[in-house]
Amino acid sequence: MKLVPIEGEKLIKILKKKGFEIKRQKGSHVQLEDNSGRRVTVPIHPGREIGRGLLRKILRDAEISAEEYEELRQSL
């Protein structure tokens, strides 16, 4: 399945739906963590989307499948 690029703010909303919470932000990078200790870093650059490669890495680190991502993205 081909991943659809998304803005950082929207990706953070998806991660929050999956139980992640914002732990810290430094500049344009936000770190989120879930209750099991998994951490992901999401860049936020207004008007720019996160590319497929970085998006795939973030989803893999968060243990979210491409299918699950697509369902969550469409529900925003």
PyMOL commands that set and color helices and strands:
alter all, ss='L'
color gray80, all
select helices_A, chain A and resi 8-17+52-61+66-74
alter helices_A, ss='H'
color red, helices_A
select strands_A, chain A and resi 6-7+21-26+29-33+39-43+49-50
alter strands_A, ss='S'
color yellow, strands_A
deselect
rebuild
show_as cartoon
